[in-house]
Amino acid sequence: MKNFRVSFQGEPGAFSEQAALAYFGTSCAVIARESFFDIFSDVTSHTSDFAVVPIENSLFGSVHQNYDLLQKFNVFIAGEITLRVVMNLLALPGVPLKNIREVYSHPQALGQSEEFLRKLKNVTIHPYYDTAGAAKMIASEHRTDAAAIASARAAKHYHLHMLHTGIETDRQNFTRFLIITRKPAEPKREAKTSIIFATKNIPGSLFHSLAVFALRNINLLKIESRPMVGTPWEYLFYLDIQADARQKECVNALRHLQELTTYFKNLGSYEIGRTISDLKL
């Protein structure tokens, strides 16, 4: 692959950085940014060619902020990759678990490690903007009373010791990442298409909207609803379907859907991504 510029949310060692390197190769130029809003802005402002966006986790569910940003920004989904996520409790070398009084990490990581954290005594849990950012803070501030939940890559990058490995609640802990860019992709293999739509607030509207796919034997992979800003108690629906928007059946289904909806946005078709269970970077 070319040496693309790829934005991710977090600090070096973040799981999103691992996803970027796994998808584009280690020669890509990764750009660490503090917020999800920043990485979407990087794409639309041409600061980066792509951004890697976590969208859902098998234990903790969807990353709702990124669903909202997909609707807000003029971007397309160009691909996806799913990583097996291993959470680790990191501290300064020589600091034992009994000295830990505070644990920091991203809310998603804290949620994925909930059962382990409940077993810790006299420990205060602090949400932090990033897993690797928490590790960086522990190292830079030389915190001997605190630990971070982050990746093994972060432990190596910030010279921390892993007090416990694999602390996620379930070993089947996977995060799906989207690859976003400015132009629609042209998938060459089996594809999925992601769309956003809103329906009239009348009985049966969602049923009739989804039926356009069932009538054409198009498989629905995921549906997510988000509040429609400015219209209380009405919703946008995010849908992943197993089809390429260029195929005749899908073209007809999407045209039919637009006749039934009050809002429609096609986020693009992209190749169904691979799952990596033993990432080593």
N, C-alpha and C positions, 0 to 999 in steps of 0.2 A: 504493500500500500504506500501511497505518497505520504510525505511528512506533513500530515494535516495538523492544523492548530485546533486543539480540542479543549473546551472549557469544562470544568467540573466544580461542583460545590464542595468546599472543604479545604483542608490542608494536605500537603504531601503525605501519603500513607492512608488517605481516605479510601473507603470501599469504592466510591465513584471513580477515583483515579485508577484503581485496579481494573474496573470495568472498561475504562477508556483504553488502557494499555492492552487488555485482552482482546478488545475489538479491533483496534487500529494497529496494534504492534508497538513495540517499545521504542520505535524511532519517531513516533508522533510527538508533537510539542504540546505538552499538557499545560493548561492555564488554571491555576487554583483561584477560586473566587469565593467570597464569603457567603453569598446567598444564592438561592435558586433564581430569583429575579435577575441577578447579575449575569448568570450564564445564559439565560434567554436573551438578555440585552446584548451580550457578546455576539451571539449569532446574528441578530437582526442588524447590528451596527458593523458587521464584517470584522470585528475584533478576532473572532474565531470562525473556523469553517463548520465546526460541529460542537454540540454540547451533549454530555452524557447525563441523563436525567433519571434518578430512581423513581419508579412509578408505583410499584407494589411489592410487598413482602409477604411471604407465605405464612408467617406467624402474626404479624402486626397489621396487615391489611394495606390499604392504599395510601399513597402520599398525596393527600387532597390538594395541597397547595400547587402541585405540579399539574394536576388536572385543570385547575383554574388558569394557570399560566399558558397551557396549551391553547385555551380558548382566547386568551387576551392577546397573545403575540401572533404575528404573521409568520408561522413556522410550519414545517412539515416533519413527519417522522420518516427517517431514512433507514432505520434498522432497530434491532433490539438484541440484548444479550442478557442471560440470566446467570447469576453467580451464586454458588453455595457460600453462605456467609458464616464465618466462624468468629465468634466474639471471645475476646480475651480480657482478663483483668490485668492492667499494666501498672507498675509502680517503679520508683527509682531503685536501682540495684542496691541490695542490702536491706531494703525496707520490708519487714514481715507483714503478713496479713493482719496480725493483732494490732498493729499501729495505725491501720487505716480507719479514719473517721469520716471521710467524705469520698464519694464516687461521682465522677463527672462523665457524661457522654451525651450524644444526640438522643432526643426523645425516642426515636425509632429503636436505637440500640438498647436503651433502657427497657423499653417494652419487650423486646425480644429476649432480654435476660431477666425478666421479672422474677421467675421462680428462684434463681440463684440469689438475686438481691434480697429477697424476702428472708433468706437464711442468715444474712449478715446482721450482727448485733451492734447496736450503738453506732450505726453508720447513717449519715444523711446523704440522700441522693439529689444530685443537681443536674437538671437538663442543661446541655451545652450546645453551641451552634453546630458542632461537628465532632465525630469520633476522634479523628486524627488531631483536630484542634484541641481536644481535651488532653490528649497525650502530649502535645506540644506544650501546653500550659503547665502540666505536671513537671516536665523536664526543665522548662525555662525558668519557672519559679522555684525550682528545687523543693517541691512539696513532699515532705516526709510523712505527712499525715493523710495523704490523698492518693487516689488511684483513678485511672481512666479505663473505660471499656472501648477497645479499638482493635484493629487488625494486627496480625503478626508483623506485617509490613511496617505499620506505624511504630511498633515496639523496636524494630531494627533501626528505623530512620531516626528515632529520638533517643536511642540508647536506653531503653527501659527494659525492665525484667517482667516476664509474664508470671504473675502470682498464680493464676488459674487459666487454663485454656479450655476452649469449647464450652463456655458458660451459657450459651443460648438455650432457651427452654426446650427446644426440640432440634434434633440433628438435621431434620428436613427443613432447614432454614435457608430459603432462597430469596434473593431480591432480583426483580426484573428491572432492567434499565432500558430506556429508550434513547435512541440516537436522533437528535433533532438537527435540522439544517434549514436553509432558505428555499430550496427547490425540491419538488417532488422527486422521489426515487423511481427507478425503473427496475423492479425486481425481475430476476431471471429464473428464480426457482419458486417453489410453493410460497404463497404470500398471504398476508392478512392485510386488512384495511381498517383504519380507525376513523370514526366519524363522530361529530357532535351534532345533536339536534334537540329541538324543543317542540312540544306538541300543543295543540289547543287544549284548554282545561275543560274537557268534556268527557263523559263516560266512554271508555273503550278506545280512546285516542292512542294510548301507548300500545295496546294490543294490536290495533290495525297497523301501527308503524312497524312493529316487529314482524308482523305477518308477511310483509313484502319480501322478507328473506326466506321465511319458511315456504312460501309458495314456489320459490325457485331453488329449494334444497340447498340454501346457503347456511352454513353452520355459524351460530352465534357463539363466540368464545368468552366474551365478558361484557357486562353492562354495569355502568356506574352512574349514579345521579349526583348532581351538585346544585346548590341553590342558584337561582337566576338573580343576579344582583339587580336591585331596583324593582323587582317584582316578587314580593314576599309570597312564599308558599307555592311558587312555581319553580320548575327545575329544568336544567339541561341534562341530557342523557349522553353519556360517552359509551360508544359501542365498538367492540372489536369483532370483526367478522372474518371467517376463513375464506377469503376470495381476493382476487386482484381486481381493482376497480376498472381495469381495461377490458376485462372479460365481458361478453355480451350479457350473461345473466346478471352480473353485478351492475353493469351500466343500467340495465332496465330496473333493477331493484332500487338503486339510488335515485333514479329519475322518479320512480313511483313514490319513494319516501318523501322527496321534496314537494310533491303535490299534497302531502298530508301534514307537513310540519310548518311551524312558524319561524324556525331558525334552522340552518343547516351549514355545517362546515366539514369539508373533507380534509382530514389530516394526512392523507396519503396512503399508498400501498407500499409494503416493504416485506422483505424476505423474513419468514419465520426464523427467529434466532436460535442459536445453539445454547445449551446449558453446560456450564463448566462447574464440575464438582470438586476438582482438585487443583485449584489455581496456584501456580508457583511463579512469582515474579521477583 
